[in-house]
Amino acid sequence: MNLSSEGHALVEKLGALGFERFRRALSALALSFFAIVYSFLAVNAPEGWGPAFAALGVCYAVAFFAVVAEWFWGRWFATGIGWSGLMVAIISLVMIGWVPALLVYGGIHALIVVPLAGKSMAARYDLQEDWRKRYRMDDLGVARLRKTITRSAASLPSLILWALGPKDPGQGMLLLVSLALLGLGLGGLVRARTWGWLAVAGAAGAAAVGGGVFGMRSFAGFAGPELAIAFLIAAVVPFTLPAIRFLRARSA
């Protein structure tokens, strides 16, 4: 708990340093690096990995443009992508041992997360007044939406590798459904639509069922189905109680 609090405090201090344009550029540079790398890998990928790497390239490219354009959800989406890479690096280092490439992989993803942290960066993205007025979002609603989008984005890279990577014949239909629902859900969430949350919940359910039935040969052990499922379930949590209260009120 103390380490977690100290880490959060450090991130907040770094996020309050100012230099917002420089920090945005640093985060965008890291995102563009992975977008380019995965795009090249998709062209020369091992058999069966081309679609997965191409989708990852698109994922990082979307995060890049969202950060550069300062769309209100851009910081959330990019931060989720960054946290996904960090978690994969940390888990892999624990399971596999000291691998310099994993340290570099995690460090570059840290360059996505840390520069976008702090209140000064939030003011450039999620605290913009125009979108909050358009969708009639209060501070609590913004906080819930931030958590759901960030966690949904964090599940995306692992789910892409899981759903589009090599599998045995006849396997993976539920995984493709989960990936499609997640993409649809993220599209709905950035427009503050209720069905966006429902689609993410459906993606979590499909991933959980698919993960229990089918296996996957994860790429070098860097990404596993458990990580995607955990992030998806966490993404559903912020709106679960409000949804239950709403249904109870309607049935009363």
N, C-alpha and C positions, 0 to 999 in steps of 0.2 A: 504493500500500500504506500509506504513512504517513497519507494523508488518510483512508483507510478505518479505520485503527486509531484515529486521533484522533476520528473521528466515533463509532465504537463506544464509546470511552472517555467521550465527552461524554454519550452516551445513558445509559450506566451511572451516571454521576455524577448526572444528572438523575433517574434512576430510584431513587437511594438517598436522595433528599431527604425521604422520608416523605410525609405528607399523602395517604395512600392513598385515603381516601374522596373527597377533593376531586379527585384525579387520575382516579379511576374516574368521577366525575360529569362531568368535563370530556370524557373520552373518550366517555361515553354521550351527552353533548349533541351532539357532532359526528356520531355515528352516527345519532341521531334526526333531525338536520337533513337528512341525505341520505335517510333513509327517508321523511320527509315530502315533500321536494322531488321525489323520483322517483315517489312515489305521485300527487302532483298532475300531474306530467308525463305519467304514464300515462293520465290522464283526458283531457288536451288534447294528446296527442302527435301529431306528424306521421304521416301514413298509414304503417302497417307497424311503427311503433316502440312501440305501446302495450304489447304483451306483454313486450318487452325491459325497458321502464322499470318495469312492474309487478313483474317478477321481481327487478330491482335493488332496488326498494323492500322487497320481502320479505327479500332478502339482508341489507340493512342493518338491518332490523327484528330479524331473528334475532340478528345480532351485538349489537345494543343490549340485548336481553333476556338474552343470554348473559353480557354484561359486568355488567349490573345484578344479575342473580341469582347472580353469582360461580360459575358452573359451571366446572369445572376446565379445560375446553377453551375457555372464553369469551375469555380473553386471546389465545390462539393464533389463533382464528378472526377476531377483530376486528383483530388485528395484521396478519394476511394481507390482509384487506380494505383496511386503511389503506395497506399497502405497495403494493398494486395501484394505488390512486389516486395515490400519490406517484410511482411509476414512469411511469404514464401522463402525469402533469403534466410530469415531467422530460423524457421522450422527446419529447412534443409541443412543449415550449419549445425544445428543440434543433432539431427539424425545422421548426417553423412560425416561431419567433422570439418576441420579447417580446409576450405577451398577458396583460394583468392578470387576466383571468378565470381563466386557467390557474394563475397564481400563487396566487390565492385558493383554487382547487380543491385544489391541492397542499398549501397551508398548512392547510386544514381537515382534510385527511387526516393531516397531521403531528400534529394534535391528537388523533388516534386512536392513533397509534403511540407517540409519546414518553411520554405519561402512563402507559401500560401497561408501560413498560420498567422493568427493574431487579429486584433480588432481593426487595425488599419487596413488589412487586406479584406476583411469582411465588409468594410465600408465601401469598397470598390465593387463588390459583387452582391452578396446576399442582402445587404442593407439598402440597396437602391430603392428609392421610393416608388418609382413608376410601376414596377411589377407587383409590389406589395399592394398598391392601390388597385391595380387592375384585377388581382385575384382576391382582394380583401383579406389579406393575411396579417394576423397579429403576430407578436413576438413568439408566442407559444406555437402557433402554426408553422412559422418559419423554422423554429428549432426542430419540430417533428419532421418537416419536409427535408431539412438538411441531413438529419440522421438517416432517413430512409434512402435518399439518393446516394449519399456517401457509401453506405453499406451495400446497396445494390450494385454500385459501380465497383466496389471492392470484390464482389463475387464474380464479376464479369470475366476477367482473364482466366481464372481457374475453370469456370464453366465453359468457356470457349475451348480450352484445351481438352477438357473432359468430353464435351459433346462432339467436337469436330476432329479430334485426334483419332488415331487408328483404334479400331474395335473389332471384335470378332463378328462374323456375318450374322445379321439379324438382331444385333444389339444396338441400343442407343436411341430408339425412337423417342422415349420419354425424355431423354437428355436434350434432344433437338427441340422438343416441345417446350421444355424448361427454358432453353436459350431464347426461343422465339417469344415466349411470354415475358421474359426479362427485358428484352429489347422493346417490346410493346409497352411494358410497364414503365420503363424509364421515359419513353416518349410521353406517356400520360402524366407522369409525375412532374416533368418540367413544365407542363401546362396546368398543373395543380388540379388534375382530374382524379376523382375517387376511383375510377376504374383502373387507374395506373397502379394504385396500391393493391387492388384485387388481383391484377395481373402478376405483380411481384409475389403475392401470396400463392398464386397458382404455380408460379415458377419454383417457389420453395417446396411446395408439395410434390410437384413432378420430379424435382431433383432428388428429394428424399426417397421417393418410391423407386426411382431409377437407380439411385445409389445403393439401395438395398438389394436390388435384383441383379444389376449388371456390374461387372468390374471394368477397370480401365487400366491400360498400361500407361501410366503417367510419364511425361517426358523427363527422363533422367531423375525422376523422383522429386522434381521441383514443385509440382502442383498436384494436389490430390483432391478427390471429390469432397472430403470432409470440410475442407476450407471453404469451398463454394457454398455448401449447404449451411455452414455456420453463419456466414455473412448474410445469406438470404433470409434465414430465420431471424437474425438480428435486425434486418431491414424491415421486416413485417411488424416487429414489436411496437414501435412508437405510435402506430395508429390502431393497434388492436383494441385497447381499452375504449378509446373514443368510438370505435365502430360498434363494440358491444353495447355501450351506453345508448348509442343512436338506435340500435335495433330494439332495445328494451323500451325506449321511449315511444317508438312506433307501435309496438305491440301492446302498450299499456292502454 
